[in-house]
């Protein structure tokens, strides 16, 4: 359960500092009951899935390009 802790509070030997956090529901309710926290509603936004239409024809799958080989110089051409 998400709550907003309003002030530093010691509960069960553990300090709870101000801020928003996800707490066990029983502990969260206890902190709310003693007045040091308020419920916090976290908005969870689901990512929207965009469907793409498949276009038919004219599109070829990508092919890996071949490497070009460089011509080696022969020892005969160096002596000229």
C-alpha positions in Angstrom: 0.0 0.0 0.0 1.4 3.4 -0.9 1.4 6.1 1.8 3.0 9.5 2.3 4.8 9.6 5.7 4.5 13.2 7.0 7.2 13.1 9.7 9.9 10.9 11.1 8.4 8.2 13.2 9.8 5.3 15.2 7.6 2.2 14.9 8.8 -1.3 16.1 12.4 -0.1 16.3 12.4 1.1 12.7 12.5 4.8 11.7 10.1 5.8 8.9 11.2 9.0 7.3 9.0 11.6 5.4 8.2 10.7 1.9 6.2 8.3 -0.3 6.7 4.6 0.0 5.1 1.2 -0.5 4.4 -0.3 2.9 2.8 -3.5 4.2 -0.9 -2.8 4.5 -1.0 -3.4 8.3 1.9 -1.1 9.0 0.5 1.5 6.5 -2.8 1.5 8.3 -1.1 1.8 11.7 0.9 4.8 10.5 -2.3 6.4 9.1 -4.2 5.7 12.4 -1.6 7.4 14.5 -1.7 10.4 12.2 1.8 10.4 10.8 0.9 9.2 7.3 -1.9 9.7 4.7 -2.9 7.3 1.9 -1.2 7.9 -1.5 -2.7 6.8 -4.7 -0.1 6.0 -7.3 -1.1 6.2 -10.9 0.1 3.3 -12.9 0.0 4.1 -16.6 -0.1 1.0 -18.9 2.0 1.5 -22.1 -0.3 1.7 -25.1 0.3 -0.9 -27.7 0.4 0.5 -31.3 -0.5 -2.0 -34.0 1.2 -1.5 -37.3 -0.4 -2.5 -40.5 1.6 -4.8 -42.7 2.3 -3.4 -46.1 2.4 -6.0 -48.8 4.6 -6.0 -51.9 7.6 -4.1 -52.9 9.6 -4.5 -49.7 12.4 -7.0 -49.7 13.9 -8.3 -46.5 17.2 -6.8 -45.6 20.2 -8.7 -46.8 23.7 -8.5 -45.3 26.1 -6.8 -47.7 29.1 -8.7 -48.8 32.6 -7.3 -48.1 34.6 -5.9 -51.0 38.0 -7.4 -51.3 41.0 -5.2 -52.0 43.4 -6.2 -54.7 46.8 -7.2 -53.4 49.8 -5.5 -54.9 52.2 -8.0 -56.5 55.9 -7.7 -56.0 56.4 -7.4 -59.7 54.5 -4.1 -60.0 56.7 -2.6 -57.2 59.9 -3.1 -59.1 58.8 -1.2 -62.2 
